[in-house]
Amino acid sequence: MSLDVNIRHSTKQDVQDMVILMDQLGYPTTYAEMQERYAHIAADANFTTLVAEVRGRVVGLIGM
């Protein structure tokens, strides 16, 4: 079975999925903590976060 993966820039609507991913990766965080982190990252033009999306769900992320 082939899965279509879409790589795109993250949005604040991805924060809940990012919380789940961070927990799975061993970095437990709350929704409020991730919202705050994301706000700082999104406000800095020197950083970006890309997400991998399958069937409308974020399944991976990378910060640069």
Jmol script that loads the backbone (N, CA, C; Angstrom):
load data "model"
ATOM      1  N   MET A   1       0.844  -1.177   0.000  1.00  0.00           N
ATOM      2  CA  MET A   1       0.000   0.000   0.000  1.00  0.00           C
ATOM      3  C   MET A   1       0.890   1.240   0.000  1.00  0.00           C
ATOM      4  N   SER A   2       0.586   2.156  -0.861  1.00  0.00           N
ATOM      5  CA  SER A   2       1.339   3.397  -0.984  1.00  0.00           C
ATOM      6  C   SER A   2       0.645   4.509  -0.209  1.00  0.00           C
ATOM      7  N   LEU A   3       1.429   5.260   0.558  1.00  0.00           N
ATOM      8  CA  LEU A   3       0.888   6.405   1.292  1.00  0.00           C
ATOM      9  C   LEU A   3       1.417   7.681   0.654  1.00  0.00           C
ATOM     10  N   ASP A   4       0.539   8.611   0.388  1.00  0.00           N
ATOM     11  CA  ASP A   4       0.952   9.910  -0.124  1.00  0.00           C
ATOM     12  C   ASP A   4       1.345  10.785   1.045  1.00  0.00           C
ATOM     13  N   VAL A   5       2.603  11.223   1.046  1.00  0.00           N
ATOM     14  CA  VAL A   5       3.126  12.081   2.104  1.00  0.00           C
ATOM     15  C   VAL A   5       3.264  13.484   1.545  1.00  0.00           C
ATOM     16  N   ASN A   6       2.720  14.445   2.259  1.00  0.00           N
ATOM     17  CA  ASN A   6       2.816  15.848   1.885  1.00  0.00           C
ATOM     18  C   ASN A   6       3.731  16.540   2.891  1.00  0.00           C
ATOM     19  N   ILE A   7       4.787  17.180   2.405  1.00  0.00           N
ATOM     20  CA  ILE A   7       5.693  17.965   3.260  1.00  0.00           C
ATOM     21  C   ILE A   7       5.311  19.432   3.077  1.00  0.00           C
ATOM     22  N   ARG A   8       5.091  20.112   4.204  1.00  0.00           N
ATOM     23  CA  ARG A   8       4.676  21.520   4.133  1.00  0.00           C
ATOM     24  C   ARG A   8       5.137  22.258   5.378  1.00  0.00           C
ATOM     25  N   HIS A   9       5.060  23.576   5.309  1.00  0.00           N
ATOM     26  CA  HIS A   9       5.342  24.392   6.487  1.00  0.00           C
ATOM     27  C   HIS A   9       4.210  24.192   7.499  1.00  0.00           C
ATOM     28  N   SER A  10       4.578  24.134   8.743  1.00  0.00           N
ATOM     29  CA  SER A  10       3.582  23.942   9.800  1.00  0.00           C
ATOM     30  C   SER A  10       2.742  25.201   9.990  1.00  0.00           C
ATOM     31  N   THR A  11       1.587  25.003  10.603  1.00  0.00           N
ATOM     32  CA  THR A  11       0.716  26.112  10.988  1.00  0.00           C
ATOM     33  C   THR A  11       0.310  25.900  12.444  1.00  0.00           C
ATOM     34  N   LYS A  12      -0.285  26.905  13.037  1.00  0.00           N
ATOM     35  CA  LYS A  12      -0.703  26.747  14.433  1.00  0.00           C
ATOM     36  C   LYS A  12      -1.797  25.704  14.580  1.00  0.00           C
ATOM     37  N   GLN A  13      -2.476  25.356  13.486  1.00  0.00           N
ATOM     38  CA  GLN A  13      -3.478  24.290  13.547  1.00  0.00           C
ATOM     39  C   GLN A  13      -2.838  22.903  13.729  1.00  0.00           C
ATOM     40  N   ASP A  14      -1.529  22.806  13.545  1.00  0.00           N
ATOM     41  CA  ASP A  14      -0.810  21.532  13.695  1.00  0.00           C
ATOM     42  C   ASP A  14      -0.346  21.271  15.125  1.00  0.00           C
ATOM     43  N   VAL A  15      -0.529  22.220  16.020  1.00  0.00           N
ATOM     44  CA  VAL A  15       0.044  22.117  17.365  1.00  0.00           C
ATOM     45  C   VAL A  15      -0.409  20.851  18.097  1.00  0.00           C
ATOM     46  N   GLN A  16      -1.677  20.486  18.024  1.00  0.00           N
ATOM     47  CA  GLN A  16      -2.136  19.289  18.738  1.00  0.00           C
ATOM     48  C   GLN A  16      -1.425  18.037  18.239  1.00  0.00           C
ATOM     49  N   ASP A  17      -1.287  17.892  16.928  1.00  0.00           N
ATOM     50  CA  ASP A  17      -0.557  16.742  16.388  1.00  0.00           C
ATOM     51  C   ASP A  17       0.917  16.795  16.789  1.00  0.00           C
ATOM     52  N   MET A  18       1.478  17.990  16.880  1.00  0.00           N
ATOM     53  CA  MET A  18       2.876  18.134  17.289  1.00  0.00           C
ATOM     54  C   MET A  18       3.062  17.688  18.742  1.00  0.00           C
ATOM     55  N   VAL A  19       2.080  17.981  19.594  1.00  0.00           N
ATOM     56  CA  VAL A  19       2.131  17.538  20.990  1.00  0.00           C
ATOM     57  C   VAL A  19       2.201  16.011  21.042  1.00  0.00           C
ATOM     58  N   ILE A  20       1.367  15.359  20.270  1.00  0.00           N
ATOM     59  CA  ILE A  20       1.345  13.895  20.235  1.00  0.00           C
ATOM     60  C   ILE A  20       2.689  13.349  19.757  1.00  0.00           C
ATOM     61  N   LEU A  21       3.216  13.934  18.691  1.00  0.00           N
ATOM     62  CA  LEU A  21       4.512  13.489  18.165  1.00  0.00           C
ATOM     63  C   LEU A  21       5.632  13.681  19.176  1.00  0.00           C
ATOM     64  N   MET A  22       5.680  14.820  19.809  1.00  0.00           N
ATOM     65  CA  MET A  22       6.736  15.086  20.778  1.00  0.00           C
ATOM     66  C   MET A  22       6.684  14.068  21.918  1.00  0.00           C
ATOM     67  N   ASP A  23       5.487  13.734  22.363  1.00  0.00           N
ATOM     68  CA  ASP A  23       5.324  12.730  23.411  1.00  0.00           C
ATOM     69  C   ASP A  23       5.839  11.369  22.932  1.00  0.00           C
ATOM     70  N   GLN A  24       5.494  10.991  21.708  1.00  0.00           N
ATOM     71  CA  GLN A  24       5.960   9.723  21.150  1.00  0.00           C
ATOM     72  C   GLN A  24       7.477   9.678  21.025  1.00  0.00           C
ATOM     73  N   LEU A  25       8.086  10.822  20.816  1.00  0.00           N
ATOM     74  CA  LEU A  25       9.544  10.894  20.672  1.00  0.00           C
ATOM     75  C   LEU A  25      10.268  11.014  22.016  1.00  0.00           C
ATOM     76  N   GLY A  26       9.510  11.005  23.105  1.00  0.00           N
ATOM     77  CA  GLY A  26      10.120  11.054  24.424  1.00  0.00           C
ATOM     78  C   GLY A  26      10.299  12.445  24.993  1.00  0.00           C
ATOM     79  N   TYR A  27       9.585  13.416  24.426  1.00  0.00           N
ATOM     80  CA  TYR A  27       9.634  14.789  24.906  1.00  0.00           C
ATOM     81  C   TYR A  27       8.238  15.237  25.302  1.00  0.00           C
ATOM     82  N   PRO A  28       7.727  14.726  26.418  1.00  0.00           N
ATOM     83  CA  PRO A  28       6.350  15.069  26.801  1.00  0.00           C
ATOM     84  C   PRO A  28       6.171  16.580  26.963  1.00  0.00           C
ATOM     85  N   THR A  29       5.073  17.067  26.459  1.00  0.00           N
ATOM     86  CA  THR A  29       4.759  18.482  26.541  1.00  0.00           C
ATOM     87  C   THR A  29       3.239  18.641  26.578  1.00  0.00           C
ATOM     88  N   THR A  30       2.802  19.745  27.087  1.00  0.00           N
ATOM     89  CA  THR A  30       1.372  20.027  27.096  1.00  0.00           C
ATOM     90  C   THR A  30       1.012  20.861  25.868  1.00  0.00           C
ATOM     91  N   TYR A  31      -0.271  20.934  25.609  1.00  0.00           N
ATOM     92  CA  TYR A  31      -0.748  21.753  24.497  1.00  0.00           C
ATOM     93  C   TYR A  31      -0.350  23.216  24.705  1.00  0.00           C
ATOM     94  N   ALA A  32      -0.511  23.712  25.924  1.00  0.00           N
ATOM     95  CA  ALA A  32      -0.169  25.111  26.223  1.00  0.00           C
ATOM     96  C   ALA A  32       1.324  25.368  26.023  1.00  0.00           C
ATOM     97  N   GLU A  33       2.166  24.433  26.458  1.00  0.00           N
ATOM     98  CA  GLU A  33       3.614  24.591  26.268  1.00  0.00           C
ATOM     99  C   GLU A  33       3.972  24.614  24.786  1.00  0.00           C
ATOM    100  N   MET A  34       3.366  23.720  24.015  1.00  0.00           N
ATOM    101  CA  MET A  34       3.669  23.672  22.585  1.00  0.00           C
ATOM    102  C   MET A  34       3.156  24.911  21.877  1.00  0.00           C
ATOM    103  N   GLN A  35       2.007  25.423  22.292  1.00  0.00           N
ATOM    104  CA  GLN A  35       1.494  26.671  21.709  1.00  0.00           C
ATOM    105  C   GLN A  35       2.495  27.801  21.918  1.00  0.00           C
ATOM    106  N   GLU A  36       3.035  27.885  23.134  1.00  0.00           N
ATOM    107  CA  GLU A  36       3.991  28.943  23.441  1.00  0.00           C
ATOM    108  C   GLU A  36       5.274  28.777  22.625  1.00  0.00           C
ATOM    109  N   ARG A  37       5.783  27.562  22.568  1.00  0.00           N
ATOM    110  CA  ARG A  37       6.997  27.297  21.763  1.00  0.00           C
ATOM    111  C   ARG A  37       6.759  27.638  20.305  1.00  0.00           C
ATOM    112  N   TYR A  38       5.612  27.183  19.793  1.00  0.00           N
ATOM    113  CA  TYR A  38       5.318  27.422  18.379  1.00  0.00           C
ATOM    114  C   TYR A  38       5.210  28.923  18.090  1.00  0.00           C
ATOM    115  N   ALA A  39       4.620  29.675  18.977  1.00  0.00           N
ATOM    116  CA  ALA A  39       4.493  31.124  18.785  1.00  0.00           C
ATOM    117  C   ALA A  39       5.864  31.776  18.668  1.00  0.00           C
ATOM    118  N   HIS A  40       6.820  31.343  19.492  1.00  0.00           N
ATOM    119  CA  HIS A  40       8.173  31.901  19.427  1.00  0.00           C
ATOM    120  C   HIS A  40       8.866  31.520  18.124  1.00  0.00           C
ATOM    121  N   ILE A  41       8.719  30.274  17.727  1.00  0.00           N
ATOM    122  CA  ILE A  41       9.354  29.801  16.487  1.00  0.00           C
ATOM    123  C   ILE A  41       8.739  30.504  15.278  1.00  0.00           C
ATOM    124  N   ALA A  42       7.424  30.583  15.239  1.00  0.00           N
ATOM    125  CA  ALA A  42       6.741  31.194  14.099  1.00  0.00           C
ATOM    126  C   ALA A  42       7.060  32.682  13.966  1.00  0.00           C
ATOM    127  N   ALA A  43       7.381  33.333  15.063  1.00  0.00           N
ATOM    128  CA  ALA A  43       7.669  34.771  15.042  1.00  0.00           C
ATOM    129  C   ALA A  43       9.101  35.074  14.611  1.00  0.00           C
ATOM    130  N   ASP A  44       9.961  34.061  14.534  1.00  0.00           N
ATOM    131  CA  ASP A  44      11.377  34.264  14.202  1.00  0.00           C
ATOM    132  C   ASP A  44      11.634  33.822  12.764  1.00  0.00           C
ATOM    133  N   ALA A  45      11.959  34.753  11.896  1.00  0.00           N
ATOM    134  CA  ALA A  45      12.185  34.455  10.475  1.00  0.00           C
ATOM    135  C   ALA A  45      13.388  33.547  10.245  1.00  0.00           C
ATOM    136  N   ASN A  46      14.227  33.356  11.262  1.00  0.00           N
ATOM    137  CA  ASN A  46      15.400  32.491  11.117  1.00  0.00           C
ATOM    138  C   ASN A  46      15.072  31.015  11.309  1.00  0.00           C
ATOM    139  N   PHE A  47      13.865  30.698  11.712  1.00  0.00           N
ATOM    140  CA  PHE A  47      13.454  29.323  11.990  1.00  0.00           C
ATOM    141  C   PHE A  47      12.212  28.960  11.209  1.00  0.00           C
ATOM    142  N   THR A  48      12.049  27.664  10.977  1.00  0.00           N
ATOM    143  CA  THR A  48      10.812  27.141  10.394  1.00  0.00           C
ATOM    144  C   THR A  48      10.624  25.705  10.862  1.00  0.00           C
ATOM    145  N   THR A  49       9.415  25.242  10.820  1.00  0.00           N
ATOM    146  CA  THR A  49       9.106  23.853  11.132  1.00  0.00           C
ATOM    147  C   THR A  49       8.344  23.277   9.950  1.00  0.00           C
ATOM    148  N   LEU A  50       8.850  22.185   9.417  1.00  0.00           N
ATOM    149  CA  LEU A  50       8.165  21.467   8.358  1.00  0.00           C
ATOM    150  C   LEU A  50       7.477  20.259   8.970  1.00  0.00           C
ATOM    151  N   VAL A  51       6.335  19.901   8.419  1.00  0.00           N
ATOM    152  CA  VAL A  51       5.628  18.715   8.876  1.00  0.00           C
ATOM    153  C   VAL A  51       5.404  17.780   7.702  1.00  0.00           C
ATOM    154  N   ALA A  52       5.350  16.495   8.020  1.00  0.00           N
ATOM    155  CA  ALA A  52       4.956  15.472   7.057  1.00  0.00           C
ATOM    156  C   ALA A  52       3.522  15.098   7.393  1.00  0.00           C
ATOM    157  N   GLU A  53       2.677  15.111   6.396  1.00  0.00           N
ATOM    158  CA  GLU A  53       1.253  14.881   6.606  1.00  0.00           C
ATOM    159  C   GLU A  53       0.796  13.701   5.745  1.00  0.00           C
ATOM    160  N   VAL A  54       0.061  12.788   6.363  1.00  0.00           N
ATOM    161  CA  VAL A  54      -0.540  11.657   5.656  1.00  0.00           C
ATOM    162  C   VAL A  54      -2.017  11.621   6.023  1.00  0.00           C
ATOM    163  N   ARG A  55      -2.866  11.626   5.010  1.00  0.00           N
ATOM    164  CA  ARG A  55      -4.315  11.579   5.221  1.00  0.00           C
ATOM    165  C   ARG A  55      -4.808  12.649   6.206  1.00  0.00           C
ATOM    166  N   GLY A  56      -4.237  13.834   6.109  1.00  0.00           N
ATOM    167  CA  GLY A  56      -4.680  14.945   6.943  1.00  0.00           C
ATOM    168  C   GLY A  56      -4.122  14.978   8.350  1.00  0.00           C
ATOM    169  N   ARG A  57      -3.251  14.025   8.695  1.00  0.00           N
ATOM    170  CA  ARG A  57      -2.654  13.987  10.043  1.00  0.00           C
ATOM    171  C   ARG A  57      -1.156  14.213   9.937  1.00  0.00           C
ATOM    172  N   VAL A  58      -0.626  15.005  10.846  1.00  0.00           N
ATOM    173  CA  VAL A  58       0.814  15.224  10.914  1.00  0.00           C
ATOM    174  C   VAL A  58       1.461  13.985  11.527  1.00  0.00           C
ATOM    175  N   VAL A  59       2.380  13.395  10.771  1.00  0.00           N
ATOM    176  CA  VAL A  59       3.046  12.165  11.214  1.00  0.00           C
ATOM    177  C   VAL A  59       4.547  12.342  11.425  1.00  0.00           C
ATOM    178  N   GLY A  60       5.051  13.529  11.147  1.00  0.00           N
ATOM    179  CA  GLY A  60       6.466  13.816  11.352  1.00  0.00           C
ATOM    180  C   GLY A  60       6.696  15.310  11.336  1.00  0.00           C
ATOM    181  N   LEU A  61       7.810  15.721  11.918  1.00  0.00           N
ATOM    182  CA  LEU A  61       8.152  17.140  11.914  1.00  0.00           C
ATOM    183  C   LEU A  61       9.654  17.306  12.002  1.00  0.00           C
ATOM    184  N   ILE A  62      10.115  18.430  11.521  1.00  0.00           N
ATOM    185  CA  ILE A  62      11.518  18.798  11.648  1.00  0.00           C
ATOM    186  C   ILE A  62      11.596  20.310  11.795  1.00  0.00           C
ATOM    187  N   GLY A  63      12.387  20.748  12.738  1.00  0.00           N
ATOM    188  CA  GLY A  63      12.608  22.172  12.941  1.00  0.00           C
ATOM    189  C   GLY A  63      13.950  22.563  12.361  1.00  0.00           C
ATOM    190  N   MET A  64      13.970  23.685  11.679  1.00  0.00           N
ATOM    191  CA  MET A  64      15.209  24.167  11.064  1.00  0.00           C
ATOM    192  C   MET A  64      15.398  25.641  11.375  1.00  0.00           C
TER     193      MET A  64
END
end "model"
wireframe off; spacefill off
backbone 0.3
color backbone group
